[in-house]
Amino acid sequence: MATRRVVVTGIGSVTPIGNSIKEYWDSLLAGVSGAAPITNFDASKFKTRFACEVKNFDPTKYFDRKEVKKLDLFSQYAMAATAEAMEDSGLNVDSIDLDAAGVIWASGIGGLRTITEEIRGYVEGQYTPRYSPFFIPKMIADIAAGHISIKYGFRGPNYATVSACASSTHAIICAMDTIRLGRADIVITGGSEASATEASVGGFNSMQALSTNNDDPKTASRPFDVSRDGFVLGEGAGALILEEYEHAKARGAKIYCEMAGGAMTADAHHITAPHPEGHGAAKVMALAVKDAQLRPEDIDYVNAHGTSTPLGDLAEIKAIQSVFGDWAYKLNVSSTKSMTGHLLGATGAIEAIAAILAIKHGVIPPTINLKNPDPAIDSRINLTPNVPQKREVRAALSNTFGFGGHNASVVVKKLG
């Protein structure tokens, strides 16, 4: 069946390297690392004592003080990023069909900080059941989507996707398909995470998933480097306004690019480790390119999942070689997690935005901290080491892979 075209008309972000799109993009091109000693709690007893926290975020710019108390930080980040994206889009909510406007938002964990604080209060209160009436509506992973729809009056499809580190890419794909199939004309989508907490750092430490390079946090996230020792935890949000092409054109909207395709697969292999040959990752990339009605050689840039873990980076590079063949040596690959850290359920959103901006500006953001490439990685692959590279980007692919074997990839391309 014929489907409708989907375009991106607004973007917004809250990240460890900037709390707006301009700050985020400028920091990516400058190779800024967001890693620093943890300030959210006393991390002195943990194996990892640093993270990529959001800095200088003032919730009172967006909410009054009473409202702040009702929102977990992941929802605050979501609302802030969405506010920027909505302003960027130029949408006037008084002149659109609100029944055809939806919100599909993601979080891998949801209100982990609220859960931690409420349980701590319960225990320290000598087991007196003094839970806040806002406990449940602050911590559930779908609540950010609810808050966004309430603020803007969007009455169309409204839900959350949860698939660990693939969550916001799944949300973007669901939003794209919702518009393609005519179930909405506009969808606010993306993801948010506020997981720099004791429970998160402790849990990932116990899995030996996090870097422990406490002596030099800014170089700790080093995807594809032979000395990589785990990912660096990040937090923040990315928001995208997806819109049906004719609807956007009719209102004279600024269009960044076309949201051209996406795909979802499963490794069906292991709860945390990727398939060693990258089978699921290769399949999802190939399907995403096909869904975009493109050929592998039409892709100029792959924003890699590239978490800086020993197993994951190698598996992804194998998958890229499998899908792109000789073209793998002619495209650019980079991991912006080298700068932002790993935003878990929000990572797909901010990385899709990085791919969109690469198309807009004709510049590939770098993989920083790449001093000694892993000899197991084919040296012919351009990993965009340490400095940005100018290049026309006709189309870009953004990958996310989550615990549980969840794989999701999206393709964005120049509007043609």
Phi, psi and chi 1 to 4 in degrees:
 res  aa     phi    psi   chi1   chi2   chi3   chi4
   1 MET       -  150.9   61.6  179.1  -71.5      -
   2 ALA   -73.1  136.7      -      -      -      -
   3 THR  -118.9  159.9   58.7      -      -      -
   4 ARG   -83.2  152.9  -52.9 -166.0  -57.5  171.0
   5 ARG   -82.7  148.2  -64.6  174.0   71.0 -173.4
   6 VAL  -124.1  133.8 -178.6      -      -      -
   7 VAL  -126.3  162.6  -65.8      -      -      -
   8 VAL  -101.7  121.8  179.6      -      -      -
   9 THR  -117.1   -2.3   57.2      -      -      -
  10 GLY  -162.3  146.0      -      -      -      -
  11 ILE  -141.4  150.8   50.3  178.2      -      -
  12 GLY  -153.1  154.7      -      -      -      -
  13 SER  -153.3  151.5   65.3      -      -      -
  14 VAL  -131.7  115.3  174.7      -      -      -
  15 THR  -136.9  168.1   78.7      -      -      -
  16 PRO   -67.1  -10.7  -23.3   35.6      -      -
  17 ILE  -120.1   21.1   57.0  173.7      -      -
  18 GLY   152.0  139.8      -      -      -      -
  19 ASN  -102.3   26.2  -62.9  -20.9      -      -
  20 SER  -153.2  166.0   68.3      -      -      -
  21 ILE   -61.4  -43.3  -72.1  -64.7      -      -
  22 LYS   -61.8  -47.4 -176.2 -179.6 -172.6  -49.8
  23 GLU   -62.6  -42.1  -69.2  176.1   -4.2      -
  24 TYR   -61.1  -50.8  171.9   49.1      -      -
  25 TRP   -66.4  -44.1 -178.2 -116.8      -      -
  26 ASP   -59.4  -40.0  -72.6  -11.4      -      -
  27 SER   -69.6  -37.2  -66.2      -      -      -
  28 LEU   -59.6  -46.6  -74.0  178.5      -      -
  29 LEU   -70.9  -26.9  -63.8 -170.9      -      -
  30 ALA   -85.1   -4.5      -      -      -      -
  31 GLY    68.7   38.1      -      -      -      -
  32 VAL   -82.1  132.4  173.4      -      -      -
  33 SER   -92.6  136.1  169.6      -      -      -
  34 GLY   -92.0    4.1      -      -      -      -
  35 ALA   -80.2  139.1      -      -      -      -
  36 ALA  -165.1  165.4      -      -      -      -
  37 PRO   -54.1  141.9  -28.4   36.8      -      -
  38 ILE   -65.2  133.9  -69.9  169.9      -      -
  39 THR  -112.3  -14.8   62.2      -      -      -
  40 ASN   -70.1  -24.1  -74.6  -24.3      -      -
  41 PHE  -160.0  169.9   61.4   92.6      -      -
  42 ASP   -78.4  107.0  179.0    3.8      -      -
  43 ALA   -99.1   14.4      -      -      -      -
  44 SER   -62.8  -24.4   60.0      -      -      -
  45 LYS   -92.4   -0.9  -64.1 -179.1 -179.8  179.1
  46 PHE   -94.5  154.6  -70.6   79.9      -      -
  47 LYS   -64.7  -35.8  -65.5  177.0 -177.0  176.3
  48 THR  -110.7  126.3  -62.6      -      -      -
  49 ARG  -119.7   20.8  -61.9 -173.7  -70.5  -82.3
  50 PHE  -141.1  162.4   61.7   93.5      -      -
  51 ALA  -163.0  171.8      -      -      -      -
  52 CYS   -98.3   83.2  -73.5      -      -      -
  53 GLU   -83.1  153.5  -63.8  172.9  -45.3      -
  54 VAL   -69.9  139.0  168.0      -      -      -
  55 LYS  -118.0  144.9  -57.6  158.4 -171.9   70.4
  56 ASN    57.8   35.3  -55.7  -46.5      -      -
  57 PHE   -87.7  123.5  178.4   75.7      -      -
  58 ASP  -113.7  101.2 -179.5    4.2      -      -
  59 PRO   -64.3  -21.8   21.7  -31.7      -      -
  60 THR   -71.8   -7.8   60.5      -      -      -
  61 LYS   -70.5  -21.1  -74.0  177.8   57.7  179.2
  62 TYR  -118.4  -25.5  -51.6   95.3      -      -
  63 PHE  -138.9  154.9  -37.9  100.4      -      -
  64 ASP   -78.4  165.7   62.7   40.8      -      -
  65 ARG   -62.2  -34.7  -64.6 -171.0 -178.8  -82.1
  66 LYS   -65.9  -39.0 -178.0  179.9  -71.6 -171.9
  67 GLU   -70.2  -34.8 -167.2  175.9    8.6      -
  68 VAL   -55.8  -39.4  168.6      -      -      -
  69 LYS   -67.0  -17.3  -65.9 -179.3  179.6  179.2
  70 LYS   -94.2   -3.9  -59.8  176.5 -176.6  178.6
  71 LEU  -120.7  123.9  -61.9  168.7      -      -
  72 ASP   -62.7  158.1 -174.1   89.3      -      -
  73 LEU   -60.2  -32.6 -164.7   55.3      -      -
  74 PHE   -65.2  -33.1   95.2  100.0      -      -
  75 SER   -74.4  -36.1  -69.7      -      -      -
  76 GLN   -61.6  -45.2  -66.3  178.3   30.3      -
  77 TYR   -60.9  -42.3  -68.9  158.3      -      -
  78 ALA   -60.1  -45.5      -      -      -      -
  79 MET   -68.0  -37.2  -62.6  -73.0  -78.6      -
  80 ALA   -67.5  -46.0      -      -      -      -
  81 ALA   -64.1  -39.4      -      -      -      -
  82 THR   -66.5  -38.4  -62.7      -      -      -
  83 ALA   -59.2  -42.0      -      -      -      -
  84 GLU   -66.3  -42.6 -177.6 -177.2   19.5      -
  85 ALA   -64.6  -40.6      -      -      -      -
  86 MET   -65.5  -43.1  -76.0  -68.5  -73.9      -
  87 GLU   -63.0  -41.6 -178.1  176.9    0.9      -
  88 ASP   -61.5  -35.9 -174.5   42.8      -      -
  89 SER   -73.5  -23.2   74.2      -      -      -
  90 GLY    73.0   13.5      -      -      -      -
  91 LEU   -68.1  135.7  -85.5  169.3      -      -
  92 ASN  -107.6  109.6 -179.3   -8.2      -      -
  93 VAL   -65.7  -17.0  -63.0      -      -      -
  94 ASP   -80.2   -9.2  -65.3  -34.3      -      -
  95 SER  -120.2   13.9   62.2      -      -      -
  96 ILE  -120.8  162.7   61.8  173.8      -      -
  97 ASP   -80.8  104.7  179.8   -0.3      -      -
  98 LEU   -68.8  -20.4  -64.7  174.8      -      -
  99 ASP   -74.5  -15.7  -68.9  -39.5      -      -
 100 ALA  -108.6   21.5      -      -      -      -
 101 ALA  -123.2  125.9      -      -      -      -
 102 GLY  -126.0  176.6      -      -      -      -
 103 VAL  -136.7  121.7 -177.7      -      -      -
 104 ILE  -126.3  106.6  -57.6  175.0      -      -
 105 TRP  -121.6  156.7 -163.5  -96.9      -      -
 106 ALA  -128.4  152.0      -      -      -      -
 107 SER  -156.3  135.3 -178.1      -      -      -
 108 GLY   -72.4  -30.9      -      -      -      -
 109 ILE  -124.4  -37.3  -60.2  176.9      -      -
 110 GLY    87.3 -144.0      -      -      -      -
 111 GLY   -83.2   64.6      -      -      -      -
 112 LEU   -64.2  -36.6 -174.4   58.0      -      -
 113 ARG   -64.4  -41.3 -179.4  172.7  -63.4 -165.1
 114 THR   -63.5  -43.5  -66.8      -      -      -
 115 ILE   -58.1  -47.2  -64.7  170.6      -      -
 116 THR   -60.4  -47.7  -58.0      -      -      -
 117 GLU   -66.0  -40.7  -69.6  172.4  -11.2      -
 118 GLU   -68.9  -41.5  -70.4  -71.4  -31.5      -
 119 ILE   -68.9  -38.8  -67.8  175.9      -      -
 120 ARG   -61.1  -42.7  178.1 -176.5  -70.6  123.0
 121 GLY   -63.1  -37.2      -      -      -      -
 122 TYR   -64.7  -47.3  170.9   64.9      -      -
 123 VAL   -68.1  -46.9  172.1      -      -      -
 124 GLU   -69.7  -17.4  -68.3  177.5   -7.2      -
 125 GLY   -88.3   20.6      -      -      -      -
 126 GLN    56.5   43.3  -62.9 -178.8  -18.2      -
 127 TYR    64.1   26.6  -58.4   93.9      -      -
 128 THR   -81.9  125.9  -59.6      -      -      -
 129 PRO   -74.6   74.9   27.2  -33.7      -      -
 130 ARG  -106.0   54.4  -66.5  177.6  179.7  171.1
 131 TYR   -75.7  143.9  -76.0   95.9      -      -
 132 SER   -68.5  143.2  164.6      -      -      -
 133 PRO   -64.9  -15.0   21.6  -32.1      -      -
 134 PHE   -94.0    1.1  -64.8  108.1      -      -
 135 PHE   -53.7  -57.2  171.9   36.9      -      -
 136 ILE   -66.0  -50.7  -59.5  -58.4      -      -
 137 PRO   -70.5   -7.0   20.2  -30.3      -      -
 138 LYS   -88.5  -31.6  -79.7  177.1   71.6  174.6
 139 MET   -99.2  -20.6   57.1   76.3   83.1      -
 140 ILE   -66.9  140.9   50.5  178.5      -      -
 141 ALA   -67.2  -21.6      -      -      -      -
 142 ASP   -87.0   -4.9   65.8  -62.2      -      -
 143 ILE   -69.6  -29.1 -160.0   65.6      -      -
 144 ALA   -61.3  -42.7      -      -      -      -
 145 ALA   -60.1  -39.3      -      -      -      -
 146 GLY   -64.2  -46.2      -      -      -      -
 147 HIS   -61.6  -41.4  -78.4  -60.5      -      -
 148 ILE   -63.2  -44.8  -66.8  166.8      -      -
 149 SER   -65.7  -37.5   71.1      -      -      -
 150 ILE   -65.1  -44.2  -69.4  167.1      -      -
 151 LYS   -61.4  -43.4  177.8  174.0 -179.8  177.5
 152 TYR   -99.2   -3.7  -62.8  103.7      -      -
 153 GLY    74.4   21.0      -      -      -      -
 154 PHE   -75.4  118.4  -76.5   17.0      -      -
 155 ARG  -106.5    7.4  -62.9 -170.7  -65.5  -97.4
 156 GLY   -82.2 -160.0      -      -      -      -
 157 PRO   -51.7  135.9  -26.5   35.3      -      -
 158 ASN  -147.4  113.0 -178.4  -93.0      -      -
 159 TYR  -165.3  178.5   60.8   93.9      -      -
 160 ALA  -121.6  149.3      -      -      -      -
 161 THR  -111.7  138.5   56.5      -      -      -
 162 VAL  -132.6  108.9  179.6      -      -      -
 163 SER  -148.4   49.1   51.6      -      -      -
 164 ALA    55.0 -128.5      -      -      -      -
 165 CYS   -75.8   -6.8  -52.0      -      -      -
 166 ALA   -96.5    2.6      -      -      -      -
 167 SER   -55.7  -51.7  -63.2      -      -      -
 168 SER   -76.2  -23.7   51.9      -      -      -
 169 THR   -69.1  -39.9  -55.3      -      -      -
 170 HIS   -59.7  -41.3  -84.7  122.5      -      -
 171 ALA   -61.4  -43.2      -      -      -      -
 172 ILE   -63.2  -42.9  -67.9  167.7      -      -
 173 ILE   -63.8  -43.3  -65.8  168.7      -      -
 174 CYS   -63.3  -39.2  -70.1      -      -      -
 175 ALA   -64.6  -44.2      -      -      -      -
 176 MET   -59.8  -47.1  174.8 -177.1   65.6      -
 177 ASP   -67.7  -32.8  -74.5  -15.7      -      -
 178 THR   -61.0  -41.6  -64.1      -      -      -
 179 ILE   -73.9  -42.5  -64.5  171.5      -      -
 180 ARG   -53.0  -41.4  -80.5  174.8  161.9  179.6
 181 LEU   -87.1    1.3  -64.7  173.6      -      -
 182 GLY    82.7   15.9      -      -      -      -
 183 ARG   -87.1   -9.0  -67.7  172.5  176.9  158.8
 184 ALA  -162.8  157.6      -      -      -      -
 185 ASP   -99.1  -27.4  -65.3  -32.8      -      -
 186 ILE  -137.7  136.8  -59.1  163.1      -      -
 187 VAL  -137.7  127.0  178.8      -      -      -
 188 ILE   -82.0  126.1  -61.5  171.1      -      -
 189 THR  -140.1  168.1 -171.0      -      -      -
 190 GLY   144.3 -153.8      -      -      -      -
 191 GLY  -163.5  160.7      -      -      -      -
 192 SER  -146.5  153.1   56.5      -      -      -
 193 GLU  -152.4  140.0 -151.2   78.2   85.6      -
 194 ALA  -135.4   69.9      -      -      -      -
 195 SER  -107.2   12.4   54.2      -      -      -
 196 ALA   -79.8   72.3      -      -      -      -
 197 THR  -127.1  167.7   68.8      -      -      -
 198 GLU   -56.9  -44.9  -62.2   99.8  -46.7      -
 199 ALA   -64.3  -41.4      -      -      -      -
 200 SER   -69.2  -49.2 -174.7      -      -      -
 201 VAL   -62.5  -43.9  173.1      -      -      -
 202 GLY   -62.9  -42.1      -      -      -      -
 203 GLY   -66.2  -45.8      -      -      -      -
 204 PHE   -69.1  -33.6  -76.9  120.2      -      -
 205 ASN   -61.3  -42.2  -95.0  162.7      -      -
 206 SER   -65.1  -23.5   69.4      -      -      -
 207 MET   -87.1   -5.2  -63.6  171.6   60.8      -
 208 GLN    59.6   37.6  -60.5 -178.0   16.3      -
 209 ALA   -93.2  -24.9      -      -      -      -
 210 LEU   -92.5  148.0  -63.7 -179.6      -      -
 211 SER   -62.9  145.3  169.9      -      -      -
 212 THR  -116.8   25.9   55.9      -      -      -
 213 ASN   -79.8   65.8 -170.7    3.4      -      -
 214 ASN   -66.3  -22.0  -64.3  -64.4      -      -
 215 ASP   -73.9  -24.2  -66.3  -26.0      -      -
 216 ASP  -147.1   69.4 -166.7    6.9      -      -
 217 PRO   -55.8  -37.6  -24.5   33.9      -      -
 218 LYS   -64.9  -20.2  -69.4 -168.8 -179.9  -59.7
 219 THR  -106.3    8.2   68.0      -      -      -
 220 ALA   -70.4  -36.3      -      -      -      -
 221 SER   -85.4  104.4 -175.9      -      -      -
 222 ARG  -135.2   69.4   48.8 -176.6   72.2  174.1
 223 PRO   -54.7  140.0  -25.2   35.2      -      -
 224 PHE    71.9   -2.6  -45.1  120.9      -      -
 225 ASP   -82.6  145.6 -165.2  -83.9      -      -
 226 VAL   -63.4  -24.0   70.0      -      -      -
 227 SER   -96.0    8.7   63.4      -      -      -
 228 ARG   -60.6  144.3   65.0 -168.2 -175.8  -81.2
 229 ASP  -136.8   22.0   69.9  -29.3      -      -
 230 GLY   133.1  170.0      -      -      -      -
 231 PHE   -87.6  165.4   73.1   83.6      -      -
 232 VAL  -109.8  125.9  176.6      -      -      -
 233 LEU   -67.0  133.1 -170.3   64.8      -      -
 234 GLY  -125.3  174.2      -      -      -      -
 235 GLU  -151.9  163.3   61.0  174.3    3.2      -
 236 GLY   140.9 -157.2      -      -      -      -
 237 ALA  -158.0  152.2      -      -      -      -
 238 GLY  -135.0  137.0      -      -      -      -
 239 ALA  -127.4  138.7      -      -      -      -
 240 LEU  -129.0  138.7  -60.3   87.9      -      -
 241 ILE   -99.3  111.9  -51.1  -59.3      -      -
 242 LEU   -99.0  141.3  -58.6 -167.7      -      -
 243 GLU  -146.2  144.7 -165.5  166.5  -12.3      -
 244 GLU   -65.0  135.4 -167.4  -88.6  -35.1      -
 245 TYR   -55.5  -49.5  173.1   59.6      -      -
 246 GLU   -65.4  -35.5  -64.8  -64.0  -22.0      -
 247 HIS   -63.8  -44.6 -173.7  -79.7      -      -
 248 ALA   -65.2  -42.8      -      -      -      -
 249 LYS   -64.7  -38.9 -165.2  166.4   67.6  169.0
 250 ALA   -64.3  -31.3      -      -      -      -
 251 ARG   -96.8    6.9   69.8  177.9 -176.4   87.8
 252 GLY    69.1   34.4      -      -      -      -
 253 ALA   -71.9  149.1      -      -      -      -
 254 LYS   -72.1  130.4  169.1 -174.2   62.7 -174.8
 255 ILE  -116.7  122.9  -65.0  174.6      -      -
 256 TYR   -75.5  -46.8  -78.6   96.0      -      -
 257 CYS  -173.3  177.3   64.2      -      -      -
 258 GLU   -96.6  134.2 -175.1  166.6   -3.2      -
 259 MET   -83.9   97.5 -174.5   61.0   64.6      -
 260 ALA   -89.8  -29.2      -      -      -      -
 261 GLY  -171.9  167.5      -      -      -      -
 262 GLY  -166.7  162.3      -      -      -      -
 263 ALA  -155.4  161.2      -      -      -      -
 264 MET  -139.7  132.6  -56.1  170.5  -86.9      -
 265 THR  -140.2  176.9   67.6      -      -      -
 266 ALA  -129.9  144.1      -      -      -      -
 267 ASP   -71.7  -34.8  -82.5   -3.5      -      -
 268 ALA    50.7   47.5      -      -      -      -
 269 HIS  -130.3  -53.1  171.1   68.6      -      -
 270 HIS  -158.9  153.8 -170.8  -88.3      -      -
 271 ILE   -70.2  -28.7   57.2  171.0      -      -
 272 THR  -128.6  -28.3   57.0      -      -      -
 273 ALA   -88.3  142.3      -      -      -      -
 274 PRO   -73.8  160.9   31.2  -37.0      -      -
 275 HIS   -60.7  129.5 -170.2  -76.1      -      -
 276 PRO   -60.3  -26.5   18.4  -31.5      -      -
 277 GLU   -97.1    2.4  -61.3  -58.3  -43.7      -
 278 GLY    68.3   31.5      -      -      -      -
 279 HIS   -60.3  -48.7  -72.4  171.1      -      -
 280 GLY   -65.5  -37.6      -      -      -      -
 281 ALA   -65.8  -42.0      -      -      -      -
 282 ALA   -64.1  -42.9      -      -      -      -
 283 LYS   -63.6  -41.5 -173.1   66.2  173.4  177.9
 284 VAL   -68.8  -36.6   78.8      -      -      -
 285 MET   -65.4  -45.1  -76.0 -173.0  -89.6      -
 286 ALA   -62.1  -41.5      -      -      -      -
 287 LEU   -68.3  -37.2  -71.2  172.8      -      -
 288 ALA   -64.9  -42.7      -      -      -      -
 289 VAL   -63.4  -42.2  172.2      -      -      -
 290 LYS   -63.9  -42.0 -179.7 -180.0  179.5 -178.5
 291 ASP   -62.6  -31.2 -172.8   52.9      -      -
 292 ALA   -79.5   -0.7      -      -      -      -
 293 GLN    58.3   42.2  -60.8 -177.5   37.9      -
 294 LEU  -121.1  169.1  -62.8  174.4      -      -
 295 ARG  -103.1  157.3  -55.8  165.2  -59.8  164.4
 296 PRO   -52.7  -37.7  -29.0   35.9      -      -
 297 GLU   -74.9    0.1   54.7  -92.2   32.3      -
 298 ASP   -86.2  -12.8  -66.2  -37.7      -      -
 299 ILE   -88.3  124.8  -55.6  -64.7      -      -
 300 ASP  -101.5  -19.9  -67.2  -48.6      -      -
 301 TYR  -144.7  134.0  171.6   44.5      -      -
 302 VAL  -114.9  114.1  175.3      -      -      -
 303 ASN   -83.1  103.3 -174.2  -65.8      -      -
 304 ALA   -73.8  152.8      -      -      -      -
 305 HIS   -61.3  -44.7 -171.9   55.0      -      -
 306 GLY    33.6   67.8      -      -      -      -
 307 THR   -82.2  -13.5   58.0      -      -      -
 308 SER    84.0   26.4 -170.5      -      -      -
 309 THR  -101.5  147.8   56.1      -      -      -
 310 PRO   -57.0  -44.5  -28.7   37.1      -      -
 311 LEU   -79.4  -44.6  -66.3  178.2      -      -
 312 GLY   -63.9  -42.9      -      -      -      -
 313 ASP   -63.6  -43.0  -69.9    4.5      -      -
 314 LEU   -65.4  -43.7  -77.0  179.8      -      -
 315 ALA   -62.1  -39.0      -      -      -      -
 316 GLU   -68.0  -41.2 -175.5  170.3   12.4      -
 317 ILE   -64.0  -40.6  -67.2  -62.0      -      -
 318 LYS   -59.3  -40.6  -71.5  178.8 -178.9  178.4
 319 ALA   -66.2  -41.2      -      -      -      -
 320 ILE   -61.7  -43.2  -71.1  170.2      -      -
 321 GLN   -63.9  -37.6  -70.2  177.8  -72.4      -
 322 SER   -64.4  -41.2  172.0      -      -      -
 323 VAL   -77.8  -43.1  171.8      -      -      -
 324 PHE   -98.0  -11.9  -68.4   96.4      -      -
 325 GLY    56.2 -133.6      -      -      -      -
 326 ASP   -65.3  -25.1  -71.4  -18.5      -      -
 327 TRP   -66.0  -19.8 -172.9 -109.1      -      -
 328 ALA   -58.2  -24.2      -      -      -      -
 329 TYR   -91.3   -1.1  -50.8  125.3      -      -
 330 LYS  -115.1  -13.9  -63.0  178.8 -178.1  178.7
 331 LEU   -94.4  170.7   52.2   73.5      -      -
 332 ASN  -100.3  140.1  -82.8   75.9      -      -
 333 VAL  -122.8  136.2  176.6      -      -      -
 334 SER  -150.5  157.4   76.8      -      -      -
 335 SER  -117.6  109.0  172.3      -      -      -
 336 THR   -75.3   -8.4   47.5      -      -      -
 337 LYS   -64.0  -19.0  -72.7 -173.8 -178.1   71.4
 338 SER   -60.3  -21.4   59.0      -      -      -
 339 MET  -108.5  -42.7  -65.7  169.9  -84.3      -
 340 THR   -88.4  -14.8   65.1      -      -      -
 341 GLY    73.0 -170.9      -      -      -      -
 342 HIS  -104.4  110.1 -168.7  -10.5      -      -
 343 LEU   -84.8   16.0  -86.4   64.4      -      -
 344 LEU    52.1 -118.7  -53.2 -179.4      -      -
 345 GLY   -66.3  -14.7      -      -      -      -
 346 ALA   -95.6   -7.0      -      -      -      -
 347 THR   -64.6  -38.1 -159.7      -      -      -
 348 GLY   -62.1  -34.4      -      -      -      -
 349 ALA   -70.7  -49.3      -      -      -      -
 350 ILE   -70.8  -26.4   66.7  162.4      -      -
 351 GLU   -80.1  -32.8  -70.2  168.1   10.4      -
 352 ALA   -62.5  -38.6      -      -      -      -
 353 ILE   -63.6  -40.4  -70.6  169.9      -      -
 354 ALA   -60.3  -39.6      -      -      -      -
 355 ALA   -66.9  -40.0      -      -      -      -
 356 ILE   -62.5  -43.5  -70.6  164.8      -      -
 357 LEU   -70.7  -28.9  -67.3  172.1      -      -
 358 ALA   -63.4  -39.5      -      -      -      -
 359 ILE   -65.5  -46.9  -70.7  174.6      -      -
 360 LYS   -61.9  -43.6  174.7  179.1  170.6   60.6
 361 HIS  -101.2   -9.6  -63.6  -70.5      -      -
 362 GLY    65.5   39.8      -      -      -      -
 363 VAL  -139.7  135.9 -177.3      -      -      -
 364 ILE   -95.9  120.7  -51.5  -65.5      -      -
 365 PRO   -67.4  149.9   22.5  -30.1      -      -
 366 PRO   -86.3  170.1   33.8  -37.6      -      -
 367 THR   -99.1  106.0  -54.7      -      -      -
 368 ILE   -83.4  171.1   68.6  167.3      -      -
 369 ASN    63.5   18.4  -58.3  -37.3      -      -
 370 LEU   -95.6   86.1 -176.4   51.3      -      -
 371 LYS   -97.7  -38.2  -54.4  -60.2 -177.1 -175.7
 372 ASN  -132.3   88.2  -61.9  -65.3      -      -
 373 PRO   -55.4  141.4  -24.9   34.6      -      -
 374 ASP   -58.3  124.2 -169.8  -30.5      -      -
 375 PRO   -63.6  -15.3   20.0  -31.0      -      -
 376 ALA   -75.7  -11.6      -      -      -      -
 377 ILE   -95.7  130.6  -65.4  174.4      -      -
 378 ASP   -55.7  121.1 -167.6  -33.9      -      -
 379 SER   -68.4  -11.6   61.9      -      -      -
 380 ARG   -77.2  -13.3  -67.2  174.3  -67.7  174.7
 381 ILE   -79.9  128.5  -67.2  178.1      -      -
 382 ASN   -82.9   99.8 -176.7   -3.7      -      -
 383 LEU   -86.5   10.1  -61.6  171.4      -      -
 384 THR    51.3   58.6  -38.3      -      -      -
 385 PRO   -70.6  121.8   25.2  -32.8      -      -
 386 ASN    71.7  -27.4  -56.7  -52.3      -      -
 387 VAL  -134.4  148.5  -66.6      -      -      -
 388 PRO   -66.4  156.5   22.0  -30.2      -      -
 389 GLN  -127.0  130.3  -64.0  178.9   13.3      -
 390 LYS   -74.0  137.0  -68.7 -175.4  177.4 -179.4
 391 ARG  -170.5  138.7  172.6  178.2 -172.7  153.9
 392 GLU   -68.4  129.5 -179.8 -171.1    6.4      -
 393 VAL  -113.4  105.2 -178.6      -      -      -
 394 ARG   -75.3  -40.6  -61.0  164.1  -61.5  162.8
 395 ALA  -152.3  148.7      -      -      -      -
 396 ALA  -134.0  149.6      -      -      -      -
 397 LEU  -116.7  134.3  175.1   74.3      -      -
 398 SER  -121.2  126.9 -178.6      -      -      -
 399 ASN  -107.1  144.0  -71.1  -27.1      -      -
 400 THR  -142.6  138.1   50.3      -      -      -
 401 PHE  -134.2  130.0  -46.6  128.6      -      -
 402 GLY  -119.4  158.1      -      -      -      -
 403 PHE   -51.3  139.9  -75.9  174.9      -      -
 404 GLY    98.6   -4.3      -      -      -      -
 405 GLY    82.4   22.2      -      -      -      -
 406 HIS   -82.4  126.1  -49.3  -65.6      -      -
 407 ASN  -122.2  136.2  -52.8  -51.3      -      -
 408 ALA  -148.3  136.2      -      -      -      -
 409 SER  -136.6  144.2  -62.6      -      -      -
 410 VAL  -124.9  152.5  -68.6      -      -      -
 411 VAL  -119.9  127.5  173.9      -      -      -
 412 VAL  -115.9  147.0  -71.0      -      -      -
 413 LYS  -145.2  160.1   70.9  174.6 -174.7  179.4
 414 LYS   -59.8  143.4  -78.9 -172.8  173.0 -179.7
 415 LEU   -70.3  123.7 -169.1   64.5      -      -
 416 GLY  -122.0      -      -      -      -      -
